[in-house]
Amino acid sequence: MKVVVIVSPALKEELAGTNFTGQADIEWVAEPSNIEDADIVVDFLFTDSKNRIEELQKSAARCILVNHVSGTSQSLPANFTRFNGWPGFMSGAVVEAASNNTQFHHEVETVFTLFNRKVKWVPDSPGFVTARVVAMIINEAYLALGEGVSSRKDIDTAMKLGTNYPFGPFEWVEKIGLSHVHQLLVELARTHKRYQPAALLTQEALS
């Protein structure tokens, strides 16, 4: 089984933090080109665009995994499976995934076993579970910052000490990227107004 992983250097380092297991030929690339001989493709740098999807389909891989947090599987081909590959989330032992096609569940689980991680299947909705929660925490932190409640540093410190979180809200932003958080909140706010991005968050994300 040949697995091609499309990934940035930082995410590769995060993924490779544990020893690989199982038997597979793993190839690391930066772009979805020249991967026609892949059995499975894992795209950590996925963008939900027609061109990207077409490029991935050229690989003829029977199973394609995409880091697609803010959308759903509705607009993706049948052999695509979504997973939460936001930076910072891959350091844990569990990967959230969602798909309307159970045919590829075993292959997806096998791929992540190679990286010593287990798959948790969750409903096919924007944000999965953990990304949705973290995005809301970040949004609340921006609301507090915008109202002058405290500084970024003090909010991070308070959250880590008070809740034992590994990162504060603004430290999460540095890892994930504010544009990703904003995109997810905007998508969630389409049906749930409580996810409306804070004004300061939107301002910084769009600047």
Buried (B, 14 or more C-beta within 10 A) or exposed (E): BBBBBBBEEEBBEBBBEEEEEEEBEBBEBEEBEEBEEBBBBBBBBBEEEEEBBEBBBEBEBEBBBBBBBBBBBEEBEEBBBBBBBBBBBBEEEEBBBBBEBEEBBEBBBBBBBBBBBEBBBBEBBBBBBBBBEBBBBBBBBBBBBEEEEBEBEEBBEBBBEEEEBEBBBBBBBEBBBBEBBBBBBBBBBEEEEEBBBBEBBBEBBEE
